[in-house]
Amino acid sequence: MFNSPFRGFTDRAAKRALHRFRVRVNRFKLTRKPYIRATLLADSHIANAVSAHVLEHGVTESAAWHRVQEYVDEIVPYFNVLAYYRVGYGASRAFLNLLYRVSVEYEDLGALDSLPEESIVVYLANHRSNADYVLLAYVLVGDVSISYAVGEWARAFPLEYVFKSFGSYFIRRKYREPLYHAVLERYVQLITRNGVTQGIFPEGGLSRDGMLGPAKIGLLDYIIGVARDEPALADRMVIIPVAINYDRVLEDRSLLRELDSRLRGAPAPRRTQFLEVSRYLFWNLGRLVAGRWRRYGRAAVTIGAPISLTGWLAEQRSRHGDLWRISRPERLAEVRGLANEVMSRIGALIPVTPVALACAAIQSLGGDFISRDDLLGRMAEMRDVLLELNARVLRADQNISETFERAWRMLSMRKILVGVGSGYLVLPRQKELVSYYANSIAHLLGPFADGVRERDTLPALAFLQSGK
């Protein structure tokens, strides 16, 4: 009784939030965590995994079930409407509009609007920044609330509570214990079966070199697996590819340092990372207080046309009879083929931001000093090629000098380019950043792609070419 007035107030506030955004929340997302826990603990698949774990490790059955309960508590979120649509939306709007000019484009808006309400939708997106979670949720807030698969990096106070209240579930990457994966698989299949919209970054981590990485297929295999027990669900399953790009990735220097450290077998010094983050926060807080704050250019999203799994599963039936009766390596090979197809679609949809276009032009010209005329000419040539190949060039109707001016604001602010006479000098210490941003669109550049890659100066290529 004590909680009823407050509970009534929060319920009314939640209804007002949903009415404001005109969005329908999947009812299963509002299911209480104890019910989901009980459902998973009663799952025969998990019970079989417990028996196998007991035999393999020689532990008691109660100890194995206790381990299962720990995994369930770790994975399962508790979606809160007010947290998502009031706190989350307000914070994301303030954060993104402070840092970026956000733009969103749809490959086929009509196809998205015509999806049946009962569709089981999974958004697959490339992973450029930890801001991707915020950006994608923000641009889709009027359409759907997304349950993300979030890595262990966010299992720290207060991020864990924030993500869980937004309906996101946690996964342990590179953790191979079969019992854990049995719990994760059945949870992912439970929410998929109940129509919860999910967001997955199939690369499995942030791009350290700016390029689109290969897909990890574990979660995708789990999701598709619901059609094994309930074939009728196949007709409702839809994948929507999402492509993301930025004029500035907040973590770009840290990602490059991690790439270098990984290849050399030495962990990135935490003290160096801490000092860099502190310096970044102090410097930008000073700029904000002094009224000299400038946004970091574009944060751009392209929402692709939906891909129904009906046709793919029908093709698998014609080739294999039953996809789940062939060997696991064979099945995973087929799932990888699907994942590669989706990643190819994502790659084709990557937005071409002004900084990415300017960096690709700088990279292709190769010299430390580049005349303004040469740079603008190369950017114009590249833009023409990109448009011929149906790439998503932001503000393609602008004069190329206007596009460069937008890039120049960021490149000069970060001291990547310095104006010298009739041209620009590329500072030696910043060449890796030029490569990083050029790499985000290199695969779209047709005849220019090889020239951009040949001059890549990232630690990865330098390390490999050294023969170490």
Secondary structure as a PSIPRED ss2 file (coil, helix, strand):
# PSIPRED VFORMAT (PSIPRED V4.0)

   1 M C   1.000  0.000  0.000
   2 F C   1.000  0.000  0.000
   3 N C   1.000  0.000  0.000
   4 S H   0.000  1.000  0.000
   5 P H   0.000  1.000  0.000
   6 F H   0.000  1.000  0.000
   7 R H   0.000  1.000  0.000
   8 G H   0.000  1.000  0.000
   9 F H   0.000  1.000  0.000
  10 T H   0.000  1.000  0.000
  11 D H   0.000  1.000  0.000
  12 R H   0.000  1.000  0.000
  13 A H   0.000  1.000  0.000
  14 A H   0.000  1.000  0.000
  15 K H   0.000  1.000  0.000
  16 R H   0.000  1.000  0.000
  17 A H   0.000  1.000  0.000
  18 L H   0.000  1.000  0.000
  19 H H   0.000  1.000  0.000
  20 R H   0.000  1.000  0.000
  21 F H   0.000  1.000  0.000
  22 R C   1.000  0.000  0.000
  23 V C   1.000  0.000  0.000
  24 R C   1.000  0.000  0.000
  25 V C   1.000  0.000  0.000
  26 N C   1.000  0.000  0.000
  27 R H   0.000  1.000  0.000
  28 F H   0.000  1.000  0.000
  29 K H   0.000  1.000  0.000
  30 L H   0.000  1.000  0.000
  31 T C   1.000  0.000  0.000
  32 R C   1.000  0.000  0.000
  33 K H   0.000  1.000  0.000
  34 P H   0.000  1.000  0.000
  35 Y H   0.000  1.000  0.000
  36 I H   0.000  1.000  0.000
  37 R H   0.000  1.000  0.000
  38 A H   0.000  1.000  0.000
  39 T H   0.000  1.000  0.000
  40 L H   0.000  1.000  0.000
  41 L H   0.000  1.000  0.000
  42 A C   1.000  0.000  0.000
  43 D C   1.000  0.000  0.000
  44 S H   0.000  1.000  0.000
  45 H H   0.000  1.000  0.000
  46 I H   0.000  1.000  0.000
  47 A H   0.000  1.000  0.000
  48 N H   0.000  1.000  0.000
  49 A H   0.000  1.000  0.000
  50 V H   0.000  1.000  0.000
  51 S H   0.000  1.000  0.000
  52 A H   0.000  1.000  0.000
  53 H H   0.000  1.000  0.000
  54 V H   0.000  1.000  0.000
  55 L H   0.000  1.000  0.000
  56 E H   0.000  1.000  0.000
  57 H H   0.000  1.000  0.000
  58 G C   1.000  0.000  0.000
  59 V C   1.000  0.000  0.000
  60 T C   1.000  0.000  0.000
  61 E H   0.000  1.000  0.000
  62 S H   0.000  1.000  0.000
  63 A H   0.000  1.000  0.000
  64 A H   0.000  1.000  0.000
  65 W H   0.000  1.000  0.000
  66 H H   0.000  1.000  0.000
  67 R H   0.000  1.000  0.000
  68 V H   0.000  1.000  0.000
  69 Q H   0.000  1.000  0.000
  70 E H   0.000  1.000  0.000
  71 Y H   0.000  1.000  0.000
  72 V H   0.000  1.000  0.000
  73 D H   0.000  1.000  0.000
  74 E H   0.000  1.000  0.000
  75 I H   0.000  1.000  0.000
  76 V C   1.000  0.000  0.000
  77 P C   1.000  0.000  0.000
  78 Y C   1.000  0.000  0.000
  79 F C   1.000  0.000  0.000
  80 N C   1.000  0.000  0.000
  81 V H   0.000  1.000  0.000
  82 L H   0.000  1.000  0.000
  83 A H   0.000  1.000  0.000
  84 Y H   0.000  1.000  0.000
  85 Y H   0.000  1.000  0.000
  86 R H   0.000  1.000  0.000
  87 V H   0.000  1.000  0.000
  88 G H   0.000  1.000  0.000
  89 Y H   0.000  1.000  0.000
  90 G H   0.000  1.000  0.000
  91 A H   0.000  1.000  0.000
  92 S H   0.000  1.000  0.000
  93 R H   0.000  1.000  0.000
  94 A H   0.000  1.000  0.000
  95 F H   0.000  1.000  0.000
  96 L H   0.000  1.000  0.000
  97 N H   0.000  1.000  0.000
  98 L H   0.000  1.000  0.000
  99 L H   0.000  1.000  0.000
 100 Y C   1.000  0.000  0.000
 101 R E   0.000  0.000  1.000
 102 V E   0.000  0.000  1.000
 103 S E   0.000  0.000  1.000
 104 V E   0.000  0.000  1.000
 105 E E   0.000  0.000  1.000
 106 Y E   0.000  0.000  1.000
 107 E C   1.000  0.000  0.000
 108 D C   1.000  0.000  0.000
 109 L H   0.000  1.000  0.000
 110 G H   0.000  1.000  0.000
 111 A H   0.000  1.000  0.000
 112 L H   0.000  1.000  0.000
 113 D H   0.000  1.000  0.000
 114 S C   1.000  0.000  0.000
 115 L C   1.000  0.000  0.000
 116 P C   1.000  0.000  0.000
 117 E C   1.000  0.000  0.000
 118 E C   1.000  0.000  0.000
 119 S C   1.000  0.000  0.000
 120 I E   0.000  0.000  1.000
 121 V E   0.000  0.000  1.000
 122 V E   0.000  0.000  1.000
 123 Y E   0.000  0.000  1.000
 124 L E   0.000  0.000  1.000
 125 A E   0.000  0.000  1.000
 126 N C   1.000  0.000  0.000
 127 H C   1.000  0.000  0.000
 128 R C   1.000  0.000  0.000
 129 S C   1.000  0.000  0.000
 130 N C   1.000  0.000  0.000
 131 A C   1.000  0.000  0.000
 132 D H   0.000  1.000  0.000
 133 Y H   0.000  1.000  0.000
 134 V H   0.000  1.000  0.000
 135 L H   0.000  1.000  0.000
 136 L H   0.000  1.000  0.000
 137 A H   0.000  1.000  0.000
 138 Y H   0.000  1.000  0.000
 139 V H   0.000  1.000  0.000
 140 L C   1.000  0.000  0.000
 141 V C   1.000  0.000  0.000
 142 G C   1.000  0.000  0.000
 143 D C   1.000  0.000  0.000
 144 V C   1.000  0.000  0.000
 145 S C   1.000  0.000  0.000
 146 I C   1.000  0.000  0.000
 147 S E   0.000  0.000  1.000
 148 Y E   0.000  0.000  1.000
 149 A E   0.000  0.000  1.000
 150 V E   0.000  0.000  1.000
 151 G C   1.000  0.000  0.000
 152 E H   0.000  1.000  0.000
 153 W H   0.000  1.000  0.000
 154 A H   0.000  1.000  0.000
 155 R C   1.000  0.000  0.000
 156 A C   1.000  0.000  0.000
 157 F C   1.000  0.000  0.000
 158 P C   1.000  0.000  0.000
 159 L H   0.000  1.000  0.000
 160 E H   0.000  1.000  0.000
 161 Y H   0.000  1.000  0.000
 162 V H   0.000  1.000  0.000
 163 F H   0.000  1.000  0.000
 164 K H   0.000  1.000  0.000
 165 S H   0.000  1.000  0.000
 166 F C   1.000  0.000  0.000
 167 G C   1.000  0.000  0.000
 168 S C   1.000  0.000  0.000
 169 Y E   0.000  0.000  1.000
 170 F E   0.000  0.000  1.000
 171 I C   1.000  0.000  0.000
 172 R C   1.000  0.000  0.000
 173 R C   1.000  0.000  0.000
 174 K C   1.000  0.000  0.000
 175 Y C   1.000  0.000  0.000
 176 R C   1.000  0.000  0.000
 177 E C   1.000  0.000  0.000
 178 P H   0.000  1.000  0.000
 179 L H   0.000  1.000  0.000
 180 Y H   0.000  1.000  0.000
 181 H H   0.000  1.000  0.000
 182 A H   0.000  1.000  0.000
 183 V H   0.000  1.000  0.000
 184 L H   0.000  1.000  0.000
 185 E H   0.000  1.000  0.000
 186 R H   0.000  1.000  0.000
 187 Y H   0.000  1.000  0.000
 188 V H   0.000  1.000  0.000
 189 Q H   0.000  1.000  0.000
 190 L H   0.000  1.000  0.000
 191 I H   0.000  1.000  0.000
 192 T H   0.000  1.000  0.000
 193 R H   0.000  1.000  0.000
 194 N C   1.000  0.000  0.000
 195 G C   1.000  0.000  0.000
 196 V C   1.000  0.000  0.000
 197 T C   1.000  0.000  0.000
 198 Q E   0.000  0.000  1.000
 199 G E   0.000  0.000  1.000
 200 I E   0.000  0.000  1.000
 201 F C   1.000  0.000  0.000
 202 P C   1.000  0.000  0.000
 203 E C   1.000  0.000  0.000
 204 G C   1.000  0.000  0.000
 205 G C   1.000  0.000  0.000
 206 L C   1.000  0.000  0.000
 207 S C   1.000  0.000  0.000
 208 R C   1.000  0.000  0.000
 209 D C   1.000  0.000  0.000
 210 G C   1.000  0.000  0.000
 211 M C   1.000  0.000  0.000
 212 L C   1.000  0.000  0.000
 213 G C   1.000  0.000  0.000
 214 P C   1.000  0.000  0.000
 215 A C   1.000  0.000  0.000
 216 K C   1.000  0.000  0.000
 217 I C   1.000  0.000  0.000
 218 G H   0.000  1.000  0.000
 219 L H   0.000  1.000  0.000
 220 L H   0.000  1.000  0.000
 221 D H   0.000  1.000  0.000
 222 Y H   0.000  1.000  0.000
 223 I H   0.000  1.000  0.000
 224 I H   0.000  1.000  0.000
 225 G C   1.000  0.000  0.000
 226 V H   0.000  1.000  0.000
 227 A H   0.000  1.000  0.000
 228 R H   0.000  1.000  0.000
 229 D H   0.000  1.000  0.000
 230 E C   1.000  0.000  0.000
 231 P H   0.000  1.000  0.000
 232 A H   0.000  1.000  0.000
 233 L H   0.000  1.000  0.000
 234 A H   0.000  1.000  0.000
 235 D H   0.000  1.000  0.000
 236 R H   0.000  1.000  0.000
 237 M E   0.000  0.000  1.000
 238 V E   0.000  0.000  1.000
 239 I E   0.000  0.000  1.000
 240 I E   0.000  0.000  1.000
 241 P E   0.000  0.000  1.000
 242 V E   0.000  0.000  1.000
 243 A E   0.000  0.000  1.000
 244 I E   0.000  0.000  1.000
 245 N E   0.000  0.000  1.000
 246 Y E   0.000  0.000  1.000
 247 D C   1.000  0.000  0.000
 248 R C   1.000  0.000  0.000
 249 V C   1.000  0.000  0.000
 250 L C   1.000  0.000  0.000
 251 E C   1.000  0.000  0.000
 252 D H   0.000  1.000  0.000
 253 R H   0.000  1.000  0.000
 254 S H   0.000  1.000  0.000
 255 L H   0.000  1.000  0.000
 256 L H   0.000  1.000  0.000
 257 R H   0.000  1.000  0.000
 258 E H   0.000  1.000  0.000
 259 L H   0.000  1.000  0.000
 260 D H   0.000  1.000  0.000
 261 S H   0.000  1.000  0.000
 262 R H   0.000  1.000  0.000
 263 L H   0.000  1.000  0.000
 264 R H   0.000  1.000  0.000
 265 G C   1.000  0.000  0.000
 266 A C   1.000  0.000  0.000
 267 P C   1.000  0.000  0.000
 268 A C   1.000  0.000  0.000
 269 P C   1.000  0.000  0.000
 270 R H   0.000  1.000  0.000
 271 R H   0.000  1.000  0.000
 272 T H   0.000  1.000  0.000
 273 Q H   0.000  1.000  0.000
 274 F H   0.000  1.000  0.000
 275 L H   0.000  1.000  0.000
 276 E H   0.000  1.000  0.000
 277 V H   0.000  1.000  0.000
 278 S H   0.000  1.000  0.000
 279 R H   0.000  1.000  0.000
 280 Y H   0.000  1.000  0.000
 281 L H   0.000  1.000  0.000
 282 F H   0.000  1.000  0.000
 283 W H   0.000  1.000  0.000
 284 N H   0.000  1.000  0.000
 285 L H   0.000  1.000  0.000
 286 G H   0.000  1.000  0.000
 287 R H   0.000  1.000  0.000
 288 L H   0.000  1.000  0.000
 289 V H   0.000  1.000  0.000
 290 A C   1.000  0.000  0.000
 291 G C   1.000  0.000  0.000
 292 R C   1.000  0.000  0.000
 293 W C   1.000  0.000  0.000
 294 R C   1.000  0.000  0.000
 295 R C   1.000  0.000  0.000
 296 Y C   1.000  0.000  0.000
 297 G C   1.000  0.000  0.000
 298 R E   0.000  0.000  1.000
 299 A E   0.000  0.000  1.000
 300 A E   0.000  0.000  1.000
 301 V E   0.000  0.000  1.000
 302 T E   0.000  0.000  1.000
 303 I E   0.000  0.000  1.000
 304 G C   1.000  0.000  0.000
 305 A C   1.000  0.000  0.000
 306 P C   1.000  0.000  0.000
 307 I E   0.000  0.000  1.000
 308 S E   0.000  0.000  1.000
 309 L H   0.000  1.000  0.000
 310 T H   0.000  1.000  0.000
 311 G H   0.000  1.000  0.000
 312 W H   0.000  1.000  0.000
 313 L H   0.000  1.000  0.000
 314 A H   0.000  1.000  0.000
 315 E H   0.000  1.000  0.000
 316 Q H   0.000  1.000  0.000
 317 R H   0.000  1.000  0.000
 318 S H   0.000  1.000  0.000
 319 R H   0.000  1.000  0.000
 320 H H   0.000  1.000  0.000
 321 G C   1.000  0.000  0.000
 322 D C   1.000  0.000  0.000
 323 L C   1.000  0.000  0.000
 324 W C   1.000  0.000  0.000
 325 R C   1.000  0.000  0.000
 326 I C   1.000  0.000  0.000
 327 S C   1.000  0.000  0.000
 328 R H   0.000  1.000  0.000
 329 P H   0.000  1.000  0.000
 330 E H   0.000  1.000  0.000
 331 R H   0.000  1.000  0.000
 332 L H   0.000  1.000  0.000
 333 A H   0.000  1.000  0.000
 334 E H   0.000  1.000  0.000
 335 V H   0.000  1.000  0.000
 336 R H   0.000  1.000  0.000
 337 G H   0.000  1.000  0.000
 338 L H   0.000  1.000  0.000
 339 A H   0.000  1.000  0.000
 340 N H   0.000  1.000  0.000
 341 E H   0.000  1.000  0.000
 342 V H   0.000  1.000  0.000
 343 M H   0.000  1.000  0.000
 344 S H   0.000  1.000  0.000
 345 R H   0.000  1.000  0.000
 346 I H   0.000  1.000  0.000
 347 G H   0.000  1.000  0.000
 348 A H   0.000  1.000  0.000
 349 L H   0.000  1.000  0.000
 350 I C   1.000  0.000  0.000
 351 P E   0.000  0.000  1.000
 352 V E   0.000  0.000  1.000
 353 T C   1.000  0.000  0.000
 354 P H   0.000  1.000  0.000
 355 V H   0.000  1.000  0.000
 356 A H   0.000  1.000  0.000
 357 L H   0.000  1.000  0.000
 358 A H   0.000  1.000  0.000
 359 C H   0.000  1.000  0.000
 360 A H   0.000  1.000  0.000
 361 A H   0.000  1.000  0.000
 362 I H   0.000  1.000  0.000
 363 Q H   0.000  1.000  0.000
 364 S H   0.000  1.000  0.000
 365 L H   0.000  1.000  0.000
 366 G C   1.000  0.000  0.000
 367 G C   1.000  0.000  0.000
 368 D C   1.000  0.000  0.000
 369 F E   0.000  0.000  1.000
 370 I E   0.000  0.000  1.000
 371 S E   0.000  0.000  1.000
 372 R H   0.000  1.000  0.000
 373 D H   0.000  1.000  0.000
 374 D H   0.000  1.000  0.000
 375 L H   0.000  1.000  0.000
 376 L H   0.000  1.000  0.000
 377 G H   0.000  1.000  0.000
 378 R H   0.000  1.000  0.000
 379 M H   0.000  1.000  0.000
 380 A H   0.000  1.000  0.000
 381 E H   0.000  1.000  0.000
 382 M H   0.000  1.000  0.000
 383 R H   0.000  1.000  0.000
 384 D H   0.000  1.000  0.000
 385 V H   0.000  1.000  0.000
 386 L H   0.000  1.000  0.000
 387 L H   0.000  1.000  0.000
 388 E H   0.000  1.000  0.000
 389 L C   1.000  0.000  0.000
 390 N C   1.000  0.000  0.000
 391 A C   1.000  0.000  0.000
 392 R E   0.000  0.000  1.000
 393 V E   0.000  0.000  1.000
 394 L C   1.000  0.000  0.000
 395 R C   1.000  0.000  0.000
 396 A C   1.000  0.000  0.000
 397 D C   1.000  0.000  0.000
 398 Q C   1.000  0.000  0.000
 399 N C   1.000  0.000  0.000
 400 I H   0.000  1.000  0.000
 401 S H   0.000  1.000  0.000
 402 E H   0.000  1.000  0.000
 403 T H   0.000  1.000  0.000
 404 F H   0.000  1.000  0.000
 405 E H   0.000  1.000  0.000
 406 R H   0.000  1.000  0.000
 407 A H   0.000  1.000  0.000
 408 W H   0.000  1.000  0.000
 409 R H   0.000  1.000  0.000
 410 M H   0.000  1.000  0.000
 411 L H   0.000  1.000  0.000
 412 S H   0.000  1.000  0.000
 413 M H   0.000  1.000  0.000
 414 R C   1.000  0.000  0.000
 415 K C   1.000  0.000  0.000
 416 I C   1.000  0.000  0.000
 417 L E   0.000  0.000  1.000
 418 V E   0.000  0.000  1.000
 419 G E   0.000  0.000  1.000
 420 V E   0.000  0.000  1.000
 421 G C   1.000  0.000  0.000
 422 S C   1.000  0.000  0.000
 423 G E   0.000  0.000  1.000
 424 Y E   0.000  0.000  1.000
 425 L E   0.000  0.000  1.000
 426 V E   0.000  0.000  1.000
 427 L C   1.000  0.000  0.000
 428 P H   0.000  1.000  0.000
 429 R H   0.000  1.000  0.000
 430 Q H   0.000  1.000  0.000
 431 K H   0.000  1.000  0.000
 432 E H   0.000  1.000  0.000
 433 L H   0.000  1.000  0.000
 434 V H   0.000  1.000  0.000
 435 S H   0.000  1.000  0.000
 436 Y H   0.000  1.000  0.000
 437 Y H   0.000  1.000  0.000
 438 A H   0.000  1.000  0.000
 439 N H   0.000  1.000  0.000
 440 S C   1.000  0.000  0.000
 441 I C   1.000  0.000  0.000
 442 A H   0.000  1.000  0.000
 443 H H   0.000  1.000  0.000
 444 L H   0.000  1.000  0.000
 445 L C   1.000  0.000  0.000
 446 G H   0.000  1.000  0.000
 447 P H   0.000  1.000  0.000
 448 F H   0.000  1.000  0.000
 449 A H   0.000  1.000  0.000
 450 D H   0.000  1.000  0.000
 451 G H   0.000  1.000  0.000
 452 V H   0.000  1.000  0.000
 453 R H   0.000  1.000  0.000
 454 E H   0.000  1.000  0.000
 455 R C   1.000  0.000  0.000
 456 D C   1.000  0.000  0.000
 457 T C   1.000  0.000  0.000
 458 L C   1.000  0.000  0.000
 459 P H   0.000  1.000  0.000
 460 A H   0.000  1.000  0.000
 461 L H   0.000  1.000  0.000
 462 A H   0.000  1.000  0.000
 463 F H   0.000  1.000  0.000
 464 L H   0.000  1.000  0.000
 465 Q H   0.000  1.000  0.000
 466 S C   1.000  0.000  0.000
 467 G C   1.000  0.000  0.000
 468 K C   1.000  0.000  0.000
